[in-house]
Structure formats: C-alpha cells, structure tokens
C-alpha cells in the first residue's frame, strides 16, 4: 500500500499507528534528514510520550560505517523481548533503512513477519526499491514530499541573495533548517559567495576541498557554489577540460573520499540539468532552484540525451559505494553538463 504524507500529517500517522498495533511503516522521500525529523515528530505525537519513554521505549538504528549490520537487528530483537516501560508502545526507528546488509535484511524480515503487539516499526529510506520485495510487502509505504514551502520562506528571508541558497536548500534539509533559524549567521558567507564569480580554476578547486569556514552549513554552501562555478567555467572554456579534470582527480585521490566527491559533483550536475529541462519544456520557472545560473541557462538548445544524462547523474548521486572507475565517472559527470552548455555549440553543428 502506498500513501502520501506531508509535514502536517504527523498526528494522523501517529493515530494510525496507535490504532494498528504491530504495524510497520516506511517513510520514503528525497531527504534522509527530513524523513528523520518527520519520524521523530510522529513518535512524539504518542499521548504517552515523555523524556523517560524516549530513553527506554525508543530504539533508533542508523547506518554505522556505511551500512546497518546484523548486530543491530539482533539489538532490535532484544529490544522487543520486553514490554514498554511506560505506556502501551515501544518504537523501533530505522533511518536510512536501505543501508541494511543482505544478512541484516533477511534477519529483519523475521521481525516484520512476527512483530510484538506493542511494537511500532518506522523505517525511512530514499529509495524503497533497494529493499527486498518481501520487506516492502510487509510495510505500509508513505511517500513524503520535500517541504518546498520552506524554500519560499528562504526567498522571503534572504531576498536577492536567496539565489545563492535555493539549490543547496532543495538538496540538503540540514542546510535549509539551519538557514531558516539562523539568518544572521550567514551574512559574512553571503558576502563572500558574491566574490566567488571572479575566482580562477585553482581557487575554485581549493574551495571544493577546503571551503574555508569552520562551520558545516557554511562549508556545504561554499563547496556547492565552487562546484557550480567550476562546471560553468569548464563549459565556457572546454579547451582546458582535461587539465582541470586531472587536477580534480589528483585532489580527490589525496582526499581519501573520492567517491563522496563524485556523488557531490553528480548531485550538482543533476540539479543544473533538471533546471535546464524545466527551461526547455515548461513555463514553470518557480520550479527552478539554480536561480543564480538563470542567465547562463537561458536560451541553451539541449541535446536529445538530456533526460538520460539527468537519470545517469541521479544514479551516481544515489550510489552508496564506488563500483566503477572513478576517473571515468568524473569525466562523464562533468561532461554531462559541458556537452549541453558548451558555448556556441549549436552554431558549430
């Protein structure tokens, strides 16, 4: 069963769980952090909820070292061996549940098959298809929409400078949440961002690997902006494509997090290409998130492969571990943008 859920439905879902003891639900959406917040808000709607209950009757399982192993499933089994310390329900919350190993998933299936009458299981994931079909068949799936209404609040709060923030806020709920409550904290960052258009390749590459702010949110904003400007610069000066990619390849290898950086480049490329698709196929400019690139994106005549490139970048951005040649993937991710944005490409065909 599939249903829709939005941020205002936490109380409804909590009521549903209370009236269906032993039921398991899966929240599916684009942002793991937002899904976690939704799940906690659902649990907090329990009329018996308290700080004491949160320590005794809630078990939160999340990936450790990139996956959820069978040892955590054994912990869940032990958790459900005893009745709630307070009230009528115990909650098992598994965030990023798609990261279960095959062994863990098969063991978890047994819990889903015979849950205790007092057990409430809430799973979150960004890709339900990564789960075993047998697991999907034993849960009720709710599709959770990203809070796009909050992006409108970003426009209201930051006005003209919101064009530097919308894209990263649409991708990272942690950043969105922080910027909605700490408007003063990023004034210095926004002033700095507006100087980045004049940076050369070397400076932009440095900002990708060393954003320069001792703050997670600010570093994410600077890193993404640097990636965007690199892609834009490479597209406009594609004679230096292989030189720049060689530098990126070296820095990624030295970082020890090559595939993490690849996924970030793929995520940014996907976002740019999606905006390009919107501009070429609809009049819904409200859906654009890379509004700082509007002048650059407008008027580009795309190739037939645009949608395929979006899907490919989406696949890379969502992968959990490297299974391909990193350097070749880097070249293709960057080229997916370059070939559609190449300056005067249509005049040379």
C-alpha positions as CSV (number, residue, x, y, z in Angstrom):
1,X,0.0,0.0,0.0
2,X,1.3,3.5,-0.9
3,X,0.0,6.8,0.6
4,X,1.0,10.4,0.5
5,X,2.2,12.2,3.6
6,X,3.2,15.8,4.2
7,X,4.7,17.7,7.1
8,X,1.3,18.4,8.6
9,X,0.2,14.7,8.8
10,X,2.4,13.5,11.7
11,X,-0.6,13.4,14.0
12,X,-2.7,11.5,11.5
13,X,0.1,8.9,11.0
14,X,0.6,8.6,14.8
15,X,-3.1,8.0,15.3
16,X,-3.0,5.3,12.6
17,X,-0.1,3.5,14.3
18,X,-1.7,3.6,17.7
19,X,-4.9,2.0,16.2
20,X,-2.8,-0.6,14.4
21,X,-0.5,-2.2,16.9
22,X,2.4,-4.1,15.5
23,X,2.1,-2.2,12.2
24,X,5.3,-1.3,10.3
25,X,5.5,1.8,8.1
26,X,8.1,3.0,5.7
27,X,8.6,6.8,5.0
28,X,10.1,7.4,1.6
29,X,11.4,10.8,0.4
30,X,14.3,12.7,-1.1
31,X,15.9,13.8,2.2
32,X,17.1,11.4,4.9
33,X,17.4,14.2,7.4
34,X,13.8,15.4,6.7
35,X,12.5,11.9,7.0
36,X,14.2,11.5,10.3
37,X,12.6,14.7,11.6
38,X,9.1,13.5,10.4
39,X,9.6,10.1,12.0
40,X,10.5,11.7,15.4
41,X,7.5,14.1,15.1
42,X,5.2,11.1,14.5
43,X,6.6,9.3,17.6
44,X,6.3,12.4,19.7
45,X,2.6,12.5,18.9
46,X,2.1,9.4,21.1
47,X,-0.1,10.6,24.0
48,X,2.1,8.6,26.4
49,X,5.4,10.2,25.1
50,X,7.8,11.7,27.6
51,X,11.6,12.1,28.1
52,X,11.6,8.9,30.2
53,X,9.9,7.0,27.4
54,X,12.3,8.3,24.8
55,X,15.2,6.6,26.6
56,X,13.5,3.3,27.5
57,X,11.0,2.7,24.7
58,X,12.7,4.0,21.6
59,X,15.5,2.3,19.7
60,X,17.0,4.3,16.9
61,X,19.0,2.3,14.4
62,X,21.0,4.1,11.7
63,X,24.0,3.2,9.4
64,X,27.3,2.8,11.0
65,X,30.3,2.8,8.7
66,X,28.0,3.0,5.7
67,X,25.6,0.1,6.5
68,X,23.3,-1.4,9.0
69,X,24.7,-4.8,10.1
70,X,23.1,-7.9,11.5
71,X,24.3,-6.9,15.0
72,X,21.8,-4.0,15.0
73,X,19.0,-6.3,14.1
74,X,19.9,-8.6,17.0
75,X,19.7,-5.4,19.2
76,X,16.2,-4.8,17.8
77,X,15.2,-8.4,18.6
78,X,16.4,-7.9,22.2
79,X,14.6,-4.5,22.4
80,X,11.3,-6.2,21.5
81,X,11.8,-9.0,24.1
82,X,10.4,-6.8,26.8
83,X,7.2,-4.8,27.1
84,X,7.2,-1.0,27.2
85,X,8.4,0.6,30.4
86,X,5.8,3.4,30.1
87,X,2.5,3.4,28.1
88,X,1.5,0.7,25.6
89,X,4.0,1.0,22.8
90,X,7.7,0.6,22.0
91,X,9.1,2.2,18.9
92,X,11.8,0.9,16.6
93,X,13.0,3.7,14.3
94,X,15.4,2.7,11.5
95,X,16.6,5.6,9.4
96,X,18.3,5.1,6.0
97,X,17.0,1.6,6.2
98,X,18.0,0.9,2.6
99,X,21.6,0.6,4.0
100,X,20.9,-2.8,5.6
101,X,23.2,-5.6,4.5
102,X,21.6,-8.6,2.8
103,X,22.2,-10.6,6.0
104,X,20.6,-7.9,8.2
105,X,17.6,-7.5,5.8
106,X,16.9,-11.2,5.9
107,X,17.1,-11.2,9.7
108,X,14.9,-8.1,10.0
109,X,12.3,-9.7,7.8
110,X,11.6,-12.2,10.6
111,X,10.8,-9.3,12.9
112,X,8.4,-7.9,10.4
113,X,6.7,-11.2,10.0
114,X,6.0,-11.6,13.7
115,X,6.2,-8.2,15.4
116,X,5.1,-7.9,19.1
117,X,1.7,-6.5,19.7
118,X,3.2,-3.5,21.4
119,X,5.9,-2.9,18.7
120,X,5.7,0.0,16.3
121,X,8.3,0.0,13.5
122,X,9.1,3.1,11.5
123,X,11.6,2.9,8.6
124,X,12.9,5.7,6.5
125,X,14.6,5.5,3.2
126,X,15.3,7.5,0.0
127,X,14.9,4.5,-2.4
128,X,12.3,1.9,-1.4
129,X,13.3,-0.3,-4.4
130,X,16.6,-1.1,-2.7
131,X,14.7,-3.2,-0.1
132,X,13.8,-6.8,-0.6
133,X,10.3,-7.3,-2.1
134,X,9.4,-9.3,0.9
135,X,10.2,-6.4,3.2
136,X,8.3,-3.9,1.0
137,X,5.2,-6.2,1.1
138,X,5.1,-6.2,4.9
139,X,5.1,-2.4,5.4
140,X,2.8,0.4,4.5
141,X,4.7,2.9,2.5
142,X,4.2,6.7,2.7
143,X,5.7,9.0,0.2
144,X,6.9,12.1,2.0
145,X,7.2,15.3,-0.1
146,X,10.1,17.6,0.5
147,X,9.0,20.9,2.2
148,X,9.1,23.1,-0.8
149,X,7.0,25.7,1.0
150,X,10.1,26.4,3.2
151,X,12.1,27.3,0.1
152,X,9.6,30.1,-0.3
153,X,10.5,31.3,3.2
154,X,14.2,31.3,2.2
155,X,13.3,33.7,-0.6
156,X,11.4,36.0,1.8
157,X,14.2,35.9,4.4
158,X,17.2,36.4,2.1
159,X,15.6,38.3,-0.8
160,X,18.0,38.9,-3.6
161,X,20.8,36.8,-2.0
162,X,18.4,33.8,-1.8
163,X,19.6,32.9,-5.4
164,X,22.8,31.6,-3.8
165,X,20.9,29.4,-1.3
166,X,17.9,27.8,-3.0
167,X,19.7,25.0,-4.8
168,X,21.6,23.7,-1.8
169,X,18.4,24.1,0.4
170,X,16.5,22.0,-2.1
171,X,19.1,19.2,-1.8
172,X,20.1,19.4,1.9
173,X,17.5,19.7,4.6
174,X,20.1,20.3,7.2
175,X,21.1,23.5,5.5
176,X,17.5,24.5,4.9
177,X,16.6,24.0,8.5
178,X,19.7,26.0,9.7
179,X,19.1,28.9,7.4
180,X,15.5,29.3,8.5
181,X,16.5,29.9,12.1
182,X,20.0,31.5,11.8
183,X,19.6,34.2,9.2
184,X,22.3,36.4,10.8
185,X,24.9,33.7,10.9
186,X,25.4,33.6,7.2
187,X,25.7,37.3,6.3
188,X,29.5,37.1,6.1
189,X,29.2,33.9,4.0
190,X,26.8,35.5,1.5
191,X,29.2,38.5,1.1
192,X,32.0,36.0,0.4
193,X,29.9,34.0,-2.1
194,X,29.3,37.1,-4.2
195,X,33.1,37.4,-4.8
196,X,33.5,33.8,-6.0
197,X,32.4,34.6,-9.6
198,X,35.8,36.1,-10.1
199,X,37.8,33.1,-8.8
200,X,40.1,31.2,-11.2
201,X,40.1,27.4,-11.6
202,X,42.8,26.9,-8.9
203,X,40.9,29.0,-6.3
204,X,37.6,27.2,-7.0
205,X,39.3,23.7,-6.8
206,X,40.7,24.8,-3.4
207,X,37.3,25.9,-2.2
208,X,35.8,22.4,-3.1
209,X,38.3,20.7,-0.9
210,X,38.8,23.4,1.7
211,X,35.8,25.7,1.9
212,X,37.4,27.9,4.5
213,X,34.7,28.2,7.1
214,X,34.7,26.3,10.4
215,X,31.0,25.6,10.1
216,X,29.3,22.6,8.5
217,X,26.4,24.6,6.9
218,X,28.7,27.3,5.6
219,X,31.2,24.8,4.2
220,X,28.4,23.0,2.3
221,X,27.3,26.3,0.8
222,X,30.8,27.2,-0.3
223,X,31.6,23.8,-1.6
224,X,28.5,23.6,-3.7
225,X,29.0,27.1,-5.1
226,X,32.6,26.2,-6.0
227,X,31.4,23.0,-7.9
228,X,28.8,25.0,-9.8
229,X,31.3,27.7,-10.8
230,X,33.8,25.0,-11.9
231,X,31.2,23.3,-14.1
232,X,30.2,26.7,-15.6
233,X,33.8,27.7,-16.2
234,X,34.8,24.3,-17.7
235,X,31.7,24.6,-20.0
236,X,32.7,28.0,-21.2
237,X,36.4,27.2,-21.6
238,X,36.2,23.5,-22.6
239,X,39.7,23.5,-24.2
240,X,41.0,23.1,-20.6
241,X,38.6,20.3,-19.7
242,X,41.2,17.5,-19.3
243,X,43.7,19.7,-17.5
244,X,41.1,20.7,-14.9
245,X,39.8,17.1,-14.6
246,X,43.3,15.9,-14.0
247,X,43.7,18.3,-11.1
248,X,40.4,17.3,-9.6
249,X,41.3,13.6,-10.0
250,X,44.6,14.2,-8.1
251,X,42.8,16.1,-5.3
252,X,40.1,13.6,-4.9
253,X,42.6,10.7,-4.6
254,X,44.5,12.7,-1.9
255,X,41.3,13.3,0.0
256,X,40.7,9.6,0.5
257,X,37.0,10.4,-0.2
258,X,37.0,10.1,-4.0
259,X,33.5,8.7,-4.4
260,X,31.9,11.1,-1.9
261,X,33.2,14.0,-4.0
262,X,32.0,12.2,-7.2
263,X,28.5,12.0,-5.7
264,X,28.5,15.7,-4.9
265,X,29.5,16.6,-8.4
266,X,26.8,14.3,-9.8
267,X,24.2,15.8,-7.5
268,X,25.1,19.4,-8.7
269,X,25.2,18.3,-12.3
270,X,21.8,16.7,-11.9
271,X,20.4,19.8,-10.4
272,X,21.7,22.0,-13.2
273,X,20.4,19.7,-15.9
274,X,17.0,19.5,-14.3
275,X,16.7,23.2,-14.4
276,X,17.7,23.2,-18.0
277,X,15.0,20.7,-18.7
278,X,12.4,22.9,-17.0
279,X,13.5,25.9,-19.0
280,X,13.3,23.9,-22.3
281,X,10.0,22.2,-21.7
282,X,7.8,24.3,-19.3
283,X,6.9,27.8,-18.2
284,X,7.1,26.8,-14.5
285,X,10.1,28.9,-13.6
286,X,9.0,28.7,-10.0
287,X,10.5,25.1,-10.0
288,X,14.0,26.4,-10.8
289,X,16.4,26.2,-7.9
290,X,19.7,27.3,-9.6
291,X,18.4,30.8,-10.0
292,X,21.9,32.3,-9.7
293,X,22.6,30.5,-13.1
294,X,19.4,31.7,-14.8
295,X,21.2,33.9,-17.3
296,X,23.7,31.2,-18.2
297,X,21.0,28.5,-18.6
298,X,18.5,30.6,-20.6
299,X,18.5,30.0,-24.3
300,X,20.5,26.8,-24.4
301,X,19.5,24.4,-27.0
302,X,19.9,21.0,-25.4
303,X,20.8,17.6,-26.9
304,X,18.4,14.7,-27.1
305,X,20.3,12.9,-24.3
306,X,19.4,15.5,-21.6
307,X,16.9,13.3,-19.8
308,X,19.2,10.3,-20.0
309,X,22.1,12.4,-18.5
310,X,19.8,13.5,-15.7
311,X,18.9,9.9,-14.8
312,X,22.6,8.8,-15.0
313,X,23.7,11.6,-12.7
314,X,20.8,10.8,-10.4
315,X,22.0,7.2,-10.2
316,X,25.6,8.2,-9.3
317,X,24.4,10.7,-6.7
318,X,22.4,8.0,-5.0
319,X,25.0,5.2,-5.0
320,X,26.3,4.0,-1.7
321,X,29.8,2.8,-2.7
322,X,32.1,3.0,-5.6
323,X,31.7,0.2,-8.1
324,X,33.1,2.0,-11.2
325,X,36.3,3.5,-12.5
326,X,36.3,6.8,-10.5
327,X,38.2,8.8,-13.1
328,X,35.9,7.8,-15.9
329,X,32.9,8.6,-13.8
330,X,34.3,12.0,-13.0
331,X,34.8,12.7,-16.7
332,X,31.3,11.6,-17.6
333,X,29.6,13.6,-14.7
334,X,31.3,16.8,-15.7
335,X,30.8,16.2,-19.4
336,X,27.1,15.6,-18.9
337,X,26.9,19.4,-18.2
338,X,29.6,20.5,-20.6
339,X,28.1,19.0,-23.7
340,X,24.7,20.7,-23.1
341,X,26.2,24.0,-22.1
342,X,29.1,24.3,-24.4
343,X,29.4,27.8,-25.7
344,X,28.1,28.3,-29.2
345,X,27.7,24.5,-29.6
346,X,24.6,24.9,-31.8
347,X,26.4,27.2,-34.2
348,X,29.1,24.6,-34.9
349,X,26.9,21.7,-35.7
